[in-house]
Each structure stands twice: as structure tokens, then as C-alpha cells.
Amino acid sequence: MPGQAPKEQLVDQVVDHFVADGLGDMSLRKIAAAVGTSHRMLLYHFGSKSGLLVEVVRAVEARTRAQFGELAVAATPEATDRVIREMWRFVADPAQGDFERLFFALYGRALQGDEQVRPLPGESIESWLDAQGTLAAAQGVPVDQARVHARLGLAVVRGLLLDLLASGDRAGTDAALELFAGRYAGRWWVSPEAS
């Protein structure tokens, strides 16, 4: 895209390549050839293959948060359940599967102490909590509740994604998501006594 730094352009090209061709062979040389650059240029910008993959995950997560933001802004405050369902359809789409597996693989490496990917989980959690908390607060959810519910939503969706990837049980994970989403219908943050 015009106006982007070369590193950002490369990340976008690599993401687009992975979307089109999958994550099959991820050698730096093959990735570089697919996006019209050299493996040396990828090393210059990202330091290592792990550095490139972390940036790919960050870019995909940013795109997903943007999708979430569009859905949430278009919804009424009482439609949190609908936003949850629509986001689930987006992230659980089989077309996202390779990126979801990459995310969880890097997450696992970070939890095992891999310094190259260690910042990823914390950054990811905070960026999602900030995005969801900001949107919930804008809809009238008290700030103290917004962040707690954002953390719960993130944990449920990520847990169900991991379940879906491991088990392939789409019907079961969809049913569990539906049960969770149903708890967020209407003005869920207002206690019945306050109504």
C-alpha cells in the first residue's frame, strides 16, 4: 500500500501470500520468492523467521480487531450477543485455520520461554482487552465491568478456537459459543433491580 514502510509492505505481502497459498512450506527462501523479495531482505527487516511470523500474527490480529470494531460499532448496545456470534463466525472460519494454528503454536513457544516470541501473548491479550473494553464502555458498560467481561470473552473464544482446531467438532464449539453469547443479550450489564 502507498505510504507504508517497506517492513509493513512486506508483512502485508506475506499475509496475503499465506491467505492465498497457505502456510505449508514456510522456509524464508520460499516465502521471499513468493512475495518477490530475498530471504536476506526478510532477515534484515525481521531478524529471523520467528520474527517474521510474529509480525504476521500481529498483522492478522490487527485485521481481526478491525473486523471486530466494525461489527461492534454497527451494533446497538443491546446486541452484544450478535457481535459475539458474528465474530465467532469470522474467527472460526476454516479460511482462518492456518493463522489460528500459527497463533497457538507461537503462543505455546512463548509460554515455553522462547525469547523471540515471548512478548506476543501479553501484547495480544492487552490489545484485545483494550479494544473490547473501549467498545463496551462506549456502549454504556461500566468501565470496571467492561474489562472483566472483555477478558472472559477473549478466554472463551480462544478456548473454543483451540478446541475446534484440536477436535474438529464444529457443532460442539458452535453450541458452546451460542450458550456463551446468549448470556450477553439485551442490556446484560444492568442488574434487574436497577431496571
N, C-alpha and C positions, 0 to 999 in steps of 0.2 A: 504494500500500500504506500502511496506517496506520503512523504513526511515521516515515515517510520525510520528508526535507526536500523542499520544493517542487521544487528543481532535480532531485533524484533521481527524483521522481514524473514530472516532465516527460520525463526521459531514458527511463524505462520506457515511458511512453505513446508516445514517438516510436519506440522499438524495436518495440513491439507494432504500431504503425501500419505500419512498414516490413515487418514479418513478414506482416501481412495483405494489404497493398496494393502491396508492392514499393517500390523506390527511384526509380521513374520520374521524376516531376516533384518535385524537391527544393527548390523555392523556399521561403523561410522563411514566406511568407504561406500557402502551401498546406499546409505541414507544420503550422503553427499552427492553421489551420482544422480540419484532420483530427483534432487532439488536443484541440480545444476551448479554445484559448488565443489570444493575439495574437502577432503577429510581434515586437512591442515587448517582450513578456514573454520571448520566446526570446532576443532581443538582450540584455536585462537579465541573464539567467542565464548566457548562453554567450558573449556578446560579438560573435559573428559566426556565420555559417552554418558556417564551418570549425570554430569552437569547439564547436558543437553536434554536428557529425559526428565529431569526435574523441571526444566523450563517448559517442556511440552506439557507436563501435568499442570503446571501453574497456568499456562495459556488456556488449556481445556477447562480448568476450573473457573477461570475468569469468564469464559464464554458461557459456562453453565450458570454462574451467578448473574450474568447479564440476562439470560433467559428467565431465571427466577424473578429478577427485578421487573421485567416486562410483564410477567404473569401477575405478580403481586400488585403492581401499580394499576393494572387494568381491572383488578377485582375490587369489589366492595369490601368494607371492613368485616362484614359478616361471612365472607366467602373464603375464609382460611382453609376450610376443608377442601374446597375446589382447587385452590392453589396447590395444596399438598398432593392431590391426585394428579394434577397436570404435571407437576414437577417429577413425580414418580414415573409417569409415562415417558417423560423425556429422558431421565437418567437410567431407567431400566430398559430402554430401547436396545435391542440387540446390536444396533449400529454403534452404541457406546461401549459395548462389551470389552473391546481391546483396551480402551482407555481406562475403564474401571479396573481391569486386571493389572494394568501397569501401575495405576494409583496404589492399589493394595500391595503390590509387590514392593514398590518403593517405600511405602508406609512401613511394611514389615522390616525392610532393611534398616530404616531409620530407628525402629524400636530395638533392633539388634546392635545399634551403636555405630552404623556406617556413617562416618563423618560427612561424606559427600552428599548425603540425602537427609541428614539429621534435622535440619530446620523445617522440612516440608510438613510434617504433621501439625506442629504448633502454628505455623503460618496459615495452613489450610483451615484449621479449626477457628482461629481468630477471625479470619476474613469472612467465613460463613456466619459466625456469631454476630459480627458487626453488621453484615448485610441484612440478615434476618431480623436482628434486633432493631435496626433503623427502620425497616419497613413496618414492623409490628408497632413500634412506637408512633409512627406516622398515622397508623390506623386507630390510635387511641388506646393501645395496650400499655398499661403502666410499665415504665422502663424496668423496674425491678422484676416484673414478670416476663417481659419480652425476652431478655437474655436467657433466662432459665428455660423457657419454652423453646427458644431457638436451639439451645444445646440438646434438649430432648429430641426435637425434630431431626437434628443432624445425626444424632446417635441412632435413632430408629431407621432413618433412610439408609445410612451407611451399613448398619447391621443387616437390613433386609437385602441390600445390594450384595453384600458378601455372601449371604445365604443363597441368593439367586445364582450367583456365579458358581458357588460350590455345589449346590444341589440341582440346579436347573428347574426347580419347582416354581414355575411362574404362577400357577393358580394359588399355591400356598402363600407365596410372598405378596401377591396382589390382595389376597384375603386379609392378611395381617396388616397391610398398608391401609386397606379400607377400614378396618377396625380402628386404627390409629387416627385416620383422617376424620372419621365420624365424631370423634371427641372434640373436634375443633369447628363444628358447625355453629353458626349464629355468633352471638357476642359471648363467646366462651370465657372471656376474661372477667365478665361481670358476674358477681355472685348472685344467686337467685334472690337473696334478701335485699340487695341493692336495687333490684328492678322495680 
